[in-house]
Amino acid sequence: SQQGEEDPQALSIQEGENATMNCSYKTSINNLQWYRQNSGRGLVHLILIRSNEREKHSGRLRVTLDTSKKSSSLLITASRAADTASYFCATDARGGADGLTFGKGTHLIIQP
Amino acid sequence: GAGVSQSPRYKVAKRGQDVALRCDPISGHVSLFWYQQALGQGPEFLTYFQNEAQLDKSGLPSDRFFAERPEGSVSTLKIQRTQQEDSAVYLCASRGFGGGYNEQFFGPGTRLTVL
């Protein structure tokens, strides 16, 4: 079963704008990751944030984590057409086991 | 190879047929994972190997699903007597030793369509 829920399910913005996606999860985690998926390249790892971190940056990406609310956000600044894809959060909340638990994803469309 | 590869990329099967899906992980990666992704959904965990040992198969949906990794490198996911609900993209991922942060590298997937 899916662990988390991404919000919104779909998002369409103009190129150059910022895109924010949210993820909620249900159980305790060690870390949370964001992945991008498009038809051309499959699932690609974007960024990982550990449970004792609150914010992390990587290029145009900014991730926040609030473990008290069991939620995370992914901000993409200065969006580009190439950012069009589905974005998934994934947690390691499997009781110590190693498989990832993914949310349902946010489908992001960047309009030129 | 440079990344995780999977074959075939597309597979069409008639209901009741058996299928075998192959995954070649990144060379030297100890951990290997299989996920199932239904249309419009996120991937769902199926099973996990560390070297040749299958340490977790709790996500396999039925006893028609079987996975193996006999030499600790290439893995095969086999589905017997396929059903229409098995139609999905099957993703393989690998992770290197000491991957405490659990970053997994995914292959392109095999899209299985059961008619």
Backbone of each chain as ProteinMPNN parsed JSONL, in Angstrom:
{"seq_chain_A": "SQQGEEDPQALSIQEGENATMNCSYKTSINNLQWYRQNSGRGLVHLILIRSNEREKHSGRLRVTLDTSKKSSSLLITASRAADTASYFCATDARGGADGLTFGKGTHLIIQP", "coords_chain_A": {"N_chain_A": [[0.848, -1.184, 0.0], [0.369, 2.342, -0.527], [2.463, 4.659, 1.063], [2.536, 7.404, 1.316], [1.042, 10.562, 0.443], [1.031, 12.685, -2.273], [0.68, 16.124, -2.933], [-0.145, 18.849, -4.928], [-2.124, 16.527, -6.991], [-1.771, 17.079, -9.629], [-0.082, 19.641, -11.411], [0.197, 22.664, -13.103], [2.233, 25.041, -14.495], [3.744, 28.169, -15.55], [6.727, 28.45, -17.462], [9.655, 29.353, -15.732], [8.387, 30.089, -13.409], [8.002, 29.182, -9.901], [7.67, 25.901, -8.545], [5.835, 24.07, -6.222], [5.577, 21.152, -4.364], [3.931, 18.882, -2.226], [4.223, 16.375, 0.327], [2.878, 13.853, 2.286], [3.238, 11.528, 4.953], [2.893, 8.434, 6.826], [4.083, 6.921, 8.91], [6.887, 6.574, 11.199], [10.119, 7.584, 10.044], [13.442, 7.054, 8.65], [14.693, 8.424, 6.624], [13.766, 10.583, 3.879], [13.056, 10.673, 0.46], [13.124, 12.266, -2.753], [11.999, 11.591, -5.996], [12.157, 11.785, -9.568], [10.188, 11.15, -12.435], [10.048, 10.523, -15.805], [8.914, 9.759, -19.134], [11.051, 9.316, -20.72], [13.357, 8.776, -19.217], [12.911, 7.202, -16.989], [12.824, 6.488, -13.423], [14.433, 8.848, -11.474], [16.737, 9.663, -8.996], [16.496, 12.483, -6.923], [16.966, 13.968, -4.481], [17.846, 13.5, -1.063], [16.709, 13.586, 2.259], [17.478, 13.492, 5.617], [16.001, 12.248, 8.67], [16.713, 13.846, 10.781], [17.213, 16.257, 9.702], [16.092, 19.466, 8.547], [15.914, 21.037, 6.34], [17.055, 21.084, 2.972], [19.205, 21.738, 0.218], [19.663, 21.562, -3.305], [21.032, 22.583, -6.078], [18.526, 23.9, -8.071], [16.633, 22.896, -6.444], [14.774, 22.643, -3.438], [14.24, 21.133, -0.42], [12.099, 20.489, 2.274], [11.523, 19.168, 5.537], [9.249, 18.101, 7.914], [9.029, 16.437, 10.635], [7.304, 16.302, 12.759], [4.856, 16.851, 11.726], [4.797, 14.955, 9.857], [5.442, 15.444, 7.131], [6.619, 16.673, 3.959], [8.128, 18.986, 1.681], [8.76, 19.828, -1.718], [10.466, 22.147, -3.527], [10.825, 23.605, -6.629], [12.728, 25.882, -8.177], [12.594, 28.581, -10.57], [11.44, 27.26, -12.909], [11.785, 24.951, -15.69], [11.062, 23.847, -19.028], [12.005, 21.269, -19.257], [11.637, 20.247, -16.76], [9.198, 19.125, -16.659], [7.422, 16.398, -15.572], [6.679, 13.487, -13.523], [6.641, 13.597, -10.011], [7.801, 11.995, -7.152], [7.598, 11.282, -3.702], [9.472, 9.302, -1.427], [9.751, 7.015, 1.18], [11.584, 5.325, 3.782], [10.031, 3.821, 5.359], [9.549, 1.055, 6.394], [9.574, -0.43, 8.644], [12.232, -0.823, 9.258], [13.08, -2.47, 7.26], [14.304, -2.696, 3.861], [13.096, -1.792, 1.475], [11.693, 0.896, -0.46], [8.929, 3.103, 0.169], [6.579, 4.528, -1.771], [4.81, 7.566, -2.605], [1.815, 8.616, -4.394], [2.425, 10.456, -6.285], [3.065, 13.624, -7.963], [2.022, 15.167, -10.857], [3.752, 17.231, -12.852], [3.518, 19.934, -15.022], [5.234, 22.017, -17.136], [4.664, 24.898, -18.755], [5.686, 26.38, -21.77]], "CA_chain_A": [[0.0, 0.0, 0.0], [1.138, 3.555, -0.603], [2.727, 5.262, 2.364], [2.303, 8.833, 1.366], [0.197, 11.224, -0.532], [1.544, 13.942, -2.769], [-0.334, 17.15, -3.131], [-1.357, 18.382, -5.605], [-1.93, 15.397, -7.892], [-1.299, 17.623, -10.891], [0.264, 21.053, -11.292], [0.62, 23.239, -14.373], [2.718, 26.405, -14.284], [4.506, 28.754, -16.649], [8.188, 28.371, -17.376], [10.221, 30.447, -14.952], [7.752, 30.145, -12.094], [8.399, 28.16, -8.935], [6.698, 24.814, -8.341], [5.912, 23.465, -4.892], [4.821, 19.919, -4.188], [3.935, 18.429, -0.846], [4.132, 14.934, 0.553], [2.62, 13.455, 3.671], [3.462, 10.107, 5.183], [2.1, 7.988, 7.972], [4.807, 6.305, 10.01], [8.222, 7.114, 11.441], [11.062, 7.332, 8.95], [14.851, 7.408, 8.808], [14.944, 9.461, 5.636], [12.76, 10.777, 2.844], [13.698, 11.001, -0.81], [12.285, 12.682, -3.875], [12.381, 11.044, -7.294], [11.464, 12.301, -10.742], [9.965, 10.119, -13.433], [9.446, 10.861, -17.087], [8.877, 8.588, -20.008], [12.313, 9.099, -21.4], [14.498, 8.409, -18.397], [12.584, 6.386, -15.821], [12.89, 7.104, -12.105], [15.745, 9.408, -11.185], [16.847, 10.182, -7.644], [16.764, 13.919, -6.889], [17.51, 14.483, -3.235], [17.497, 12.737, 0.144], [16.795, 14.356, 3.493], [17.418, 12.593, 6.76], [14.944, 12.612, 9.624], [17.189, 14.884, 11.704], [17.407, 17.479, 8.93], [14.849, 20.2, 8.334], [15.913, 21.647, 5.007], [18.216, 20.722, 2.179], [19.202, 22.371, -1.096], [20.5, 20.977, -4.352], [20.763, 23.348, -7.298], [17.251, 24.613, -8.035], [15.717, 22.146, -5.59], [14.809, 22.858, -1.993], [13.37, 20.181, 0.254], [11.918, 20.651, 3.705], [10.964, 18.003, 6.23], [8.68, 18.37, 9.228], [8.698, 15.106, 11.146], [6.178, 16.386, 13.7], [3.655, 16.825, 10.898], [4.972, 13.874, 8.885], [5.25, 16.024, 5.807], [7.781, 17.213, 3.274], [7.812, 19.738, 0.472], [9.796, 19.976, -2.74], [10.34, 23.391, -4.28], [11.676, 23.746, -7.803], [12.736, 27.3, -8.537], [12.879, 28.948, -11.953], [11.152, 26.018, -13.628], [12.107, 24.844, -17.108], [10.227, 22.862, -19.719], [12.556, 19.939, -18.992], [11.194, 19.786, -15.433], [7.923, 18.415, -16.817], [7.606, 15.008, -15.154], [5.992, 13.145, -12.281], [7.545, 13.665, -8.868], [7.373, 11.096, -6.088], [8.367, 11.156, -2.474], [9.647, 7.904, -1.034], [10.288, 6.878, 2.524], [12.094, 4.005, 4.136], [9.185, 3.425, 6.486], [9.124, -0.335, 6.298], [9.932, -1.108, 9.882], [13.637, -1.198, 9.238], [13.408, -3.186, 6.034], [15.031, -1.82, 2.952], [12.376, -1.277, 0.327], [11.109, 2.225, -0.354], [7.476, 3.241, 0.054], [6.35, 5.712, -2.577], [3.49, 8.17, -2.722], [1.178, 8.468, -5.7], [3.069, 11.344, -7.224], [2.522, 14.871, -8.512], [2.383, 15.334, -12.255], [4.083, 18.639, -13.073], [3.63, 20.361, -16.414], [5.788, 23.358, -17.289], [4.245, 25.427, -20.057], [6.665, 27.357, -22.27]], "C_chain_A": [[0.887, 1.238, 0.0], [1.293, 4.133, 0.79], [2.263, 6.691, 2.4], [1.355, 9.313, 0.304], [0.9, 12.486, -0.968], [0.382, 14.88, -3.06], [0.341, 18.329, -3.824], [-1.084, 17.146, -6.457], [-1.396, 15.86, -9.226], [-1.096, 19.118, -10.711], [0.76, 21.542, -12.64], [1.003, 24.695, -14.137], [3.465, 26.88, -15.511], [5.999, 28.596, -16.389], [8.715, 29.593, -16.631], [9.602, 30.597, -13.574], [8.315, 29.055, -11.183], [7.274, 27.134, -8.775], [6.917, 24.226, -6.964], [5.003, 22.251, -4.832], [4.971, 19.464, -2.749], [3.738, 16.928, -0.757], [3.825, 14.708, 2.023], [2.81, 11.954, 3.794], [2.895, 9.731, 6.541], [2.904, 7.483, 9.16], [6.185, 6.938, 10.161], [9.181, 6.712, 10.328], [12.489, 7.604, 9.39], [15.238, 8.512, 7.818], [13.81, 9.512, 4.632], [13.486, 11.215, 1.584], [12.654, 11.494, -1.799], [12.883, 12.117, -5.154], [11.562, 11.724, -8.373], [11.322, 11.17, -11.745], [9.385, 10.741, -14.688], [9.638, 9.697, -18.032], [10.221, 8.298, -20.625], [13.401, 8.498, -20.523], [14.149, 7.577, -17.172], [12.696, 7.184, -14.53], [14.306, 7.571, -11.802], [15.733, 10.007, -9.783], [17.225, 11.663, -7.692], [17.505, 14.333, -5.625], [17.013, 13.606, -2.086], [17.654, 13.646, 1.338], [16.608, 13.391, 4.655], [16.429, 13.11, 7.795], [15.395, 13.689, 10.599], [17.529, 16.196, 10.983], [16.062, 18.148, 8.683], [14.758, 20.782, 6.937], [17.185, 21.228, 4.29], [18.075, 21.335, 0.787], [20.08, 21.57, -2.045], [20.156, 21.683, -5.653], [19.473, 24.14, -7.166], [16.219, 23.92, -7.141], [15.9, 22.529, -4.133], [13.786, 21.914, -1.369], [13.305, 20.545, 1.724], [11.282, 19.378, 4.275], [10.483, 18.431, 7.605], [8.211, 17.029, 9.791], [7.536, 15.15, 12.129], [4.848, 16.343, 12.95], [3.695, 15.695, 9.879], [4.718, 14.397, 7.471], [6.563, 16.573, 5.275], [7.302, 18.035, 2.091], [9.028, 19.779, -0.432], [9.496, 21.247, -3.524], [11.327, 23.351, -5.435], [11.608, 25.206, -8.215], [13.052, 27.472, -10.016], [12.657, 27.76, -12.889], [11.464, 26.131, -15.119], [11.204, 23.787, -17.731], [10.699, 21.442, -19.417], [12.191, 19.409, -17.608], [9.853, 19.076, -15.506], [8.135, 16.934, -16.567], [6.652, 14.73, -14.0], [7.019, 13.095, -11.159], [6.955, 12.84, -7.726], [8.233, 11.294, -4.856], [8.408, 9.685, -2.095], [10.277, 7.868, 0.346], [10.775, 5.454, 2.757], [11.277, 3.414, 5.274], [8.661, 2.015, 6.308], [9.593, -1.098, 7.512], [11.369, -1.579, 9.893], [14.032, -1.993, 8.021], [13.834, -2.184, 4.979], [14.249, -1.283, 1.776], [11.827, 0.11, 0.592], [9.602, 2.155, -0.489], [7.203, 4.569, -0.605], [4.938, 6.262, -2.38], [2.971, 8.004, -4.131], [1.711, 9.453, -6.728], [2.308, 12.61, -7.56], [2.981, 14.976, -9.943], [2.539, 16.827, -12.538], [4.224, 18.916, -14.562], [4.123, 21.797, -16.431], [5.439, 23.843, -18.695], [5.217, 26.497, -20.531], [6.058, 28.726, -22.485]], "O_chain_A": [[2.023, 1.192, 0.471], [0.363, 4.098, 1.597], [1.671, 7.145, 3.38], [0.935, 8.58, -0.591], [1.325, 13.28, -0.13], [-0.73, 14.462, -3.384], [1.364, 18.787, -3.315], [0.072, 16.758, -6.627], [-0.656, 15.134, -9.89], [-1.824, 19.778, -9.969], [1.631, 20.925, -13.252], [0.199, 25.485, -13.641], [3.78, 26.093, -16.404], [6.459, 28.609, -15.247], [8.278, 30.719, -16.869], [10.217, 31.165, -12.671], [9.004, 28.138, -11.63], [6.091, 27.464, -8.861], [8.046, 23.919, -6.582], [3.828, 22.308, -5.195], [6.022, 19.646, -2.134], [3.163, 16.301, -1.647], [4.448, 15.311, 2.896], [2.568, 11.205, 2.847], [2.469, 10.592, 7.31], [2.457, 7.601, 10.301], [6.593, 7.751, 9.331], [9.063, 5.633, 9.748], [12.723, 8.299, 10.379], [16.012, 9.412, 8.144], [12.995, 8.593, 4.549], [14.413, 12.024, 1.634], [11.468, 11.181, -1.692], [14.094, 12.156, -5.369], [10.44, 12.175, -8.143], [12.217, 10.336, -11.89], [8.352, 11.409, -14.64], [10.414, 8.776, -17.773], [10.504, 7.163, -21.012], [14.275, 7.788, -21.019], [15.04, 7.273, -16.378], [12.665, 8.414, -14.548], [15.257, 6.792, -11.865], [14.83, 10.766, -9.43], [18.15, 12.054, -8.404], [18.553, 14.976, -5.696], [15.916, 13.049, -2.133], [18.625, 14.398, 1.426], [15.685, 12.576, 4.661], [16.068, 14.287, 7.784], [14.56, 14.378, 11.187], [18.065, 17.124, 11.587], [15.026, 17.486, 8.618], [13.666, 20.995, 6.411], [18.238, 21.043, 4.9], [16.973, 21.437, 0.248], [21.09, 20.986, -1.653], [19.118, 21.417, -6.259], [19.335, 24.958, -6.257], [15.059, 24.328, -7.098], [17.019, 22.716, -3.655], [12.615, 21.906, -1.75], [14.318, 20.868, 2.344], [10.602, 18.629, 3.574], [11.225, 19.049, 8.368], [7.127, 16.55, 9.459], [6.851, 14.144, 12.318], [3.843, 15.861, 13.473], [2.742, 15.497, 9.125], [3.895, 13.863, 6.727], [7.482, 16.892, 6.028], [6.211, 17.813, 1.565], [10.17, 19.767, 0.028], [8.422, 21.402, -4.104], [12.516, 23.096, -5.243], [10.539, 25.705, -8.564], [13.694, 26.621, -10.633], [13.578, 27.315, -13.574], [11.421, 27.205, -15.718], [10.652, 22.937, -17.032], [9.888, 20.52, -19.332], [12.416, 18.233, -17.32], [9.412, 18.486, -14.52], [8.924, 16.285, -17.254], [5.915, 15.611, -13.557], [8.133, 12.605, -11.345], [5.78, 12.967, -7.382], [9.449, 11.455, -4.953], [7.492, 8.923, -2.405], [11.221, 8.604, 0.634], [10.426, 4.522, 2.033], [11.776, 2.605, 6.056], [7.466, 1.809, 6.096], [9.964, -2.268, 7.423], [11.686, -2.618, 10.472], [15.223, -2.175, 7.772], [13.736, -0.973, 5.18], [14.729, -0.359, 1.119], [11.531, 0.461, 1.734], [9.06, 1.278, -1.161], [7.55, 5.621, -0.068], [4.007, 5.533, -2.038], [3.592, 7.343, -4.964], [1.467, 9.291, -7.924], [1.083, 12.67, -7.458], [4.175, 14.888, -10.23], [1.573, 17.586, -12.469], [4.953, 18.222, -15.271], [3.519, 22.683, -15.827], [5.871, 23.263, -19.692], [5.539, 27.42, -19.782], [6.754, 29.651, -22.903]]}, "seq_chain_B": "GAGVSQSPRYKVAKRGQDVALRCDPISGHVSLFWYQQALGQGPEFLTYFQNEAQLDKSGLPSDRFFAERPEGSVSTLKIQRTQQEDSAVYLCASRGFGGGYNEQFFGPGTRLTVL", "coords_chain_B": {"N_chain_B": [[27.755, -2.264, -16.909], [26.712, 1.194, -17.276], [24.421, 1.829, -15.935], [21.357, 0.596, -14.417], [19.912, -2.038, -16.16], [17.104, -3.354, -17.934], [15.221, -6.038, -19.266], [12.674, -7.742, -21.206], [11.915, -4.475, -22.649], [9.293, -4.069, -23.216], [6.478, -6.159, -22.89], [4.046, -8.295, -24.047], [1.545, -10.395, -23.02], [-0.584, -13.228, -23.179], [-3.425, -13.908, -21.198], [-2.781, -16.182, -18.623], [-0.376, -17.072, -19.538], [3.118, -17.626, -18.793], [5.646, -15.354, -17.699], [8.94, -13.901, -17.857], [11.049, -11.593, -16.432], [13.904, -9.613, -16.749], [16.659, -8.306, -14.88], [19.535, -6.347, -14.878], [21.72, -5.295, -12.613], [23.601, -2.387, -11.469], [27.034, -2.848, -11.79], [28.586, -4.585, -9.197], [26.846, -3.717, -7.255], [25.272, -4.496, -4.262], [22.678, -4.734, -3.261], [19.402, -5.406, -4.454], [16.3, -4.536, -5.838], [12.844, -5.078, -6.533], [10.029, -3.502, -7.966], [6.563, -2.778, -8.469], [4.633, -0.904, -10.681], [1.622, 0.455, -11.131], [-0.566, 1.951, -13.565], [-0.6, 5.411, -13.326], [0.014, 5.409, -10.66], [2.255, 5.344, -7.787], [5.414, 3.559, -7.536], [5.33, 0.262, -6.125], [6.689, -1.706, -3.593], [8.072, -4.913, -4.147], [10.022, -7.042, -3.702], [13.24, -7.852, -2.209], [16.726, -8.255, -2.502], [19.804, -9.167, -1.039], [22.884, -9.539, -2.167], [22.809, -12.869, -3.153], [20.776, -13.607, -1.55], [17.384, -13.62, -0.784], [15.923, -11.362, 1.046], [13.56, -10.15, 1.727], [10.357, -10.651, 0.819], [7.883, -9.715, 1.065], [6.217, -8.053, -0.354], [5.35, -9.307, -2.639], [2.582, -10.047, -4.602], [1.169, -12.444, -4.878], [1.409, -16.076, -4.854], [2.019, -16.583, -7.417], [4.021, -15.03, -8.234], [7.487, -14.892, -8.466], [10.863, -14.48, -7.58], [14.352, -14.425, -8.329], [17.904, -14.513, -7.754], [20.399, -15.873, -8.452], [23.262, -15.806, -8.571], [23.926, -13.545, -7.332], [23.993, -11.286, -8.904], [22.625, -10.654, -11.712], [19.059, -10.575, -11.857], [15.905, -12.262, -11.945], [12.492, -11.804, -12.414], [9.709, -13.691, -12.171], [6.517, -14.361, -13.413], [3.829, -16.364, -13.051], [1.15, -17.863, -14.863], [-0.216, -15.497, -15.849], [-2.354, -12.733, -15.06], [-4.875, -10.268, -15.876], [-4.745, -8.197, -14.057], [-2.097, -8.101, -13.486], [-0.906, -6.445, -15.245], [1.319, -3.868, -15.647], [4.068, -1.618, -14.963], [7.184, -2.974, -14.355], [9.698, -2.371, -12.194], [13.153, -2.348, -11.603], [15.687, -1.901, -9.175], [18.916, -0.962, -7.94], [21.374, -0.892, -5.325], [24.339, 0.3, -3.842], [26.96, -1.114, -1.738], [26.947, -0.311, 1.706], [25.015, 1.504, 1.54], [23.605, 3.237, 3.37], [21.968, 5.395, 3.329], [20.111, 4.704, 1.564], [19.748, 5.36, -1.154], [18.511, 4.507, -4.217], [19.065, 3.155, -7.458], [17.381, 3.224, -10.398], [16.191, 1.075, -13.015], [14.937, 1.281, -16.46], [12.551, -0.039, -16.547], [10.118, -2.659, -17.223], [7.403, -2.839, -19.266], [4.555, -4.54, -18.798], [1.899, -6.004, -20.42], [-1.073, -7.638, -20.094], [-3.241, -9.526, -21.89]], "CA_chain_B": [[27.214, -1.121, -17.602], [26.672, 2.441, -16.547], [23.22, 1.924, -15.125], [20.551, -0.615, -14.322], [19.203, -2.334, -17.399], [16.027, -4.328, -17.815], [14.738, -6.568, -20.541], [12.486, -6.808, -22.31], [11.33, -3.195, -22.247], [7.85, -4.238, -23.364], [6.089, -7.548, -22.994], [2.623, -8.545, -24.138], [1.275, -11.799, -22.747], [-1.979, -13.645, -23.084], [-3.773, -14.351, -19.852], [-2.447, -17.571, -18.373], [1.012, -17.336, -19.918], [4.183, -17.297, -17.849], [6.61, -14.378, -18.213], [10.176, -13.737, -17.081], [11.58, -10.254, -16.612], [15.299, -9.654, -16.338], [17.28, -7.072, -14.391], [20.984, -6.305, -14.712], [21.998, -4.14, -11.752], [24.909, -1.744, -11.615], [28.071, -3.801, -11.409], [29.09, -4.449, -7.834], [25.809, -3.363, -6.288], [24.915, -5.629, -3.416], [21.231, -4.808, -3.033], [18.559, -5.329, -5.653], [14.891, -4.397, -5.47], [11.811, -5.087, -7.57], [8.833, -2.737, -7.669], [5.485, -2.827, -9.455], [4.005, 0.41, -10.796], [0.4, 0.48, -11.919], [-0.762, 3.205, -14.282], [-1.048, 6.534, -12.514], [0.349, 5.207, -9.252], [3.67, 5.253, -7.472], [5.912, 2.182, -7.453], [5.088, -0.486, -4.885], [7.746, -2.674, -3.311], [7.761, -6.332, -4.28], [10.972, -7.933, -3.055], [14.576, -7.295, -1.994], [17.848, -9.192, -2.394], [21.156, -8.737, -0.69], [23.616, -10.582, -2.909], [21.889, -13.869, -3.696], [19.756, -13.912, -0.545], [16.141, -12.856, -0.842], [15.692, -11.028, 2.45], [12.211, -9.644, 1.956], [9.45, -10.872, -0.32], [6.568, -9.431, 1.624], [5.401, -7.302, -1.293], [4.875, -10.123, -3.761], [1.126, -10.071, -4.421], [0.611, -13.798, -4.803], [2.431, -17.107, -5.07], [2.355, -16.663, -8.845], [5.193, -14.18, -8.431], [8.697, -15.523, -7.935], [12.068, -13.767, -8.0], [15.596, -15.086, -7.968], [19.167, -13.828, -8.063], [21.208, -17.029, -8.035], [24.699, -15.544, -8.433], [24.119, -12.261, -6.673], [24.076, -10.141, -9.817], [21.391, -10.583, -12.5], [17.86, -11.09, -11.191], [14.754, -12.526, -12.797], [11.173, -11.831, -11.799], [8.848, -14.572, -12.959], [5.092, -14.331, -13.087], [3.175, -17.543, -13.643], [-0.304, -17.795, -15.126], [-0.487, -14.066, -15.75], [-3.726, -12.224, -15.017], [-4.948, -8.896, -16.375], [-4.333, -7.251, -13.008], [-0.633, -8.053, -13.427], [-0.44, -5.416, -16.182], [1.982, -2.793, -14.892], [5.502, -1.494, -15.235], [7.984, -3.618, -13.32], [10.94, -1.622, -12.051], [14.246, -2.931, -10.829], [16.606, -0.897, -8.659], [20.036, -1.517, -7.194], [22.006, 0.008, -4.356], [25.679, -0.154, -3.536], [27.264, -1.495, -0.362], [27.064, 0.837, 2.579], [24.003, 2.489, 1.15], [22.76, 3.475, 4.526], [20.994, 6.425, 3.02], [19.058, 4.041, 0.815], [19.53, 5.835, -2.511], [18.403, 3.402, -5.148], [19.203, 3.512, -8.866], [16.333, 2.475, -11.069], [16.21, 0.791, -14.435], [13.848, 1.899, -17.221], [11.302, -0.773, -16.354], [9.489, -3.496, -18.241], [5.953, -2.628, -19.282], [3.86, -5.803, -19.065], [0.48, -5.908, -20.738], [-1.686, -8.966, -20.148], [-4.494, -9.415, -22.649]], "C_chain_B": [[27.116, 0.096, -16.712], [25.484, 2.512, -15.615], [22.54, 0.582, -15.036], [19.835, -0.837, -15.652], [18.17, -3.429, -17.159], [15.61, -4.794, -19.196], [13.66, -7.611, -20.296], [11.934, -5.471, -21.809], [9.81, -3.277, -22.308], [7.559, -5.724, -23.542], [4.565, -7.616, -23.033], [2.413, -10.03, -23.949], [-0.226, -12.045, -22.776], [-2.229, -14.146, -21.67], [-3.478, -15.837, -19.705], [-1.022, -17.941, -18.753], [1.96, -17.013, -18.771], [5.116, -16.281, -18.501], [7.825, -14.32, -17.285], [10.777, -12.394, -17.435], [12.986, -10.217, -16.007], [15.789, -8.29, -15.887], [18.784, -7.271, -14.264], [21.32, -5.095, -13.859], [23.332, -3.502, -12.105], [25.963, -2.705, -11.058], [28.575, -3.532, -9.998], [28.046, -4.071, -6.806], [25.302, -4.6, -5.566], [23.4, -5.828, -3.353], [20.471, -4.641, -4.336], [17.109, -5.396, -5.217], [14.025, -4.538, -6.723], [10.599, -4.312, -7.055], [7.831, -2.944, -8.808], [4.817, -1.466, -9.487], [2.799, 0.319, -11.712], [0.231, 1.866, -12.536], [-1.287, 4.287, -13.346], [-0.743, 6.428, -11.036], [1.86, 5.274, -9.038], [4.118, 3.801, -7.438], [5.581, 1.56, -6.103], [6.12, -1.598, -4.76], [7.245, -4.101, -3.492], [8.7, -7.193, -3.448], [12.359, -7.323, -3.065], [15.589, -8.421, -1.834], [19.068, -8.471, -1.848], [22.072, -9.858, -1.181], [22.601, -11.602, -3.435], [20.73, -14.175, -2.736], [18.54, -13.003, -0.702], [15.695, -12.58, 0.594], [14.275, -10.575, 2.738], [11.399, -9.884, 0.693], [8.021, -10.568, 0.082], [5.654, -8.696, 0.663], [4.888, -8.096, -2.475], [3.386, -10.368, -3.586], [0.499, -11.456, -4.342], [1.733, -14.798, -5.042], [2.685, -17.342, -6.555], [3.614, -15.857, -9.169], [6.389, -14.825, -7.735], [9.907, -14.754, -8.451], [13.293, -14.532, -7.551], [16.78, -14.244, -8.406], [20.295, -14.803, -7.711], [22.695, -16.756, -7.829], [24.964, -14.172, -7.851], [24.308, -11.086, -7.611], [22.754, -10.01, -10.571], [20.233, -11.19, -11.713], [16.755, -11.293, -12.217], [13.495, -12.524, -11.948], [10.274, -12.648, -12.715], [7.412, -14.465, -12.466], [4.435, -15.505, -13.806], [1.694, -17.259, -13.83], [-0.784, -16.349, -15.006], [-1.982, -13.755, -15.81], [-3.715, -10.777, -15.502], [-4.489, -7.895, -15.322], [-2.818, -7.194, -12.824], [-0.067, -6.993, -14.386], [0.071, -4.216, -15.401], [3.382, -2.625, -15.463], [6.256, -2.097, -14.05], [9.373, -2.971, -13.319], [11.924, -2.396, -11.19], [15.149, -1.792, -10.365], [17.754, -1.601, -7.954], [20.654, -0.443, -6.312], [23.354, -0.583, -3.974], [25.846, -0.529, -2.075], [27.435, -0.254, 0.474], [26.063, 1.917, 2.234], [23.061, 2.788, 2.285], [21.712, 4.52, 4.275], [19.942, 5.924, 2.047], [18.779, 4.655, -0.538], [19.568, 4.655, -3.447], [18.459, 3.928, -6.578], [18.281, 2.605, -9.662], [16.645, 2.22, -12.537], [15.007, 1.411, -15.118], [12.516, 1.179, -17.077], [10.946, -1.667, -17.515], [7.988, -3.263, -18.152], [5.289, -3.924, -19.71], [2.383, -5.526, -19.307], [-0.06, -7.324, -20.881], [-3.057, -8.829, -20.793], [-5.495, -10.485, -22.244]], "O_chain_B": [[27.409, 0.025, -15.519], [25.543, 3.199, -14.596], [23.055, -0.432, -15.506], [19.225, 0.082, -16.198], [18.338, -4.3, -16.306], [15.645, -4.036, -20.165], [13.708, -8.308, -19.282], [11.529, -5.366, -20.651], [9.12, -2.62, -21.528], [8.277, -6.444, -24.235], [3.884, -7.067, -22.167], [3.032, -10.84, -24.638], [-1.024, -11.171, -22.438], [-1.351, -14.732, -21.035], [-3.868, -16.647, -20.546], [-0.515, -18.988, -18.35], [1.634, -16.22, -17.887], [5.353, -16.335, -19.708], [7.744, -14.644, -16.1], [10.989, -12.093, -18.61], [13.221, -10.718, -14.907], [15.394, -7.258, -16.429], [19.252, -8.221, -13.636], [21.214, -3.966, -14.338], [24.088, -4.014, -12.932], [25.79, -3.29, -9.989], [28.941, -2.408, -9.652], [28.322, -4.097, -5.607], [24.953, -5.607, -6.182], [22.91, -6.957, -3.389], [20.843, -3.846, -5.2], [16.733, -6.189, -4.354], [14.431, -4.164, -7.823], [10.197, -4.435, -5.898], [8.201, -3.241, -9.944], [4.467, -0.924, -8.439], [2.937, 0.128, -12.921], [0.826, 2.836, -12.068], [-2.293, 4.099, -12.662], [-1.187, 7.26, -10.244], [2.637, 5.261, -9.993], [3.285, 2.902, -7.323], [5.556, 2.239, -5.076], [6.381, -2.333, -5.712], [6.15, -4.454, -3.054], [8.261, -7.971, -2.601], [12.635, -6.395, -3.826], [15.349, -9.402, -1.131], [19.319, -7.308, -2.166], [22.034, -10.978, -0.671], [21.633, -11.223, -4.096], [19.813, -14.92, -3.084], [18.66, -11.778, -0.745], [15.157, -13.458, 1.267], [13.837, -10.613, 3.888], [11.731, -9.371, -0.376], [7.071, -11.101, -0.492], [4.435, -8.711, 0.84], [4.065, -7.595, -3.241], [2.961, -10.846, -2.535], [-0.591, -11.614, -3.792], [2.855, -14.425, -5.385], [3.483, -18.208, -6.916], [4.192, -15.992, -10.247], [6.312, -15.242, -6.579], [9.968, -14.415, -9.633], [13.276, -15.206, -6.521], [16.682, -13.393, -9.29], [21.054, -14.566, -6.771], [23.328, -17.405, -6.997], [26.097, -13.69, -7.873], [24.731, -10.011, -7.186], [21.851, -9.316, -10.104], [20.397, -12.18, -11.0], [16.682, -10.588, -13.223], [13.438, -13.162, -10.897], [10.106, -12.325, -13.891], [7.141, -14.479, -11.265], [4.491, -15.607, -15.032], [1.077, -16.519, -13.065], [-1.637, -16.023, -14.18], [-2.754, -14.414, -16.507], [-2.664, -10.138, -15.535], [-3.911, -6.86, -15.656], [-2.311, -6.342, -12.095], [1.123, -6.685, -14.335], [-0.652, -3.625, -14.599], [3.818, -3.385, -16.327], [5.993, -1.765, -12.895], [10.108, -3.023, -14.305], [11.561, -3.01, -10.188], [15.349, -0.823, -11.097], [17.588, -2.704, -7.432], [20.473, 0.754, -6.536], [23.498, -1.794, -3.806], [24.954, -0.28, -1.264], [27.999, 0.741, 0.018], [26.233, 3.085, 2.585], [21.849, 2.609, 2.164], [20.673, 4.535, 4.935], [18.988, 6.637, 1.738], [17.671, 4.497, -1.051], [20.535, 3.894, -3.472], [17.959, 5.015, -6.869], [18.388, 1.38, -9.607], [17.276, 3.037, -13.208], [14.15, 2.0, -14.459], [11.471, 1.719, -17.441], [11.403, -1.469, -18.64], [7.378, -3.462, -17.102], [5.441, -4.359, -20.851], [1.713, -4.891, -18.493], [0.434, -8.11, -21.688], [-3.922, -8.106, -20.298], [-6.6, -10.534, -22.784]]}, "name": "protein", "num_of_chains": 2, "seq": "SQQGEEDPQALSIQEGENATMNCSYKTSINNLQWYRQNSGRGLVHLILIRSNEREKHSGRLRVTLDTSKKSSSLLITASRAADTASYFCATDARGGADGLTFGKGTHLIIQPGAGVSQSPRYKVAKRGQDVALRCDPISGHVSLFWYQQALGQGPEFLTYFQNEAQLDKSGLPSDRFFAERPEGSVSTLKIQRTQQEDSAVYLCASRGFGGGYNEQFFGPGTRLTVL"}
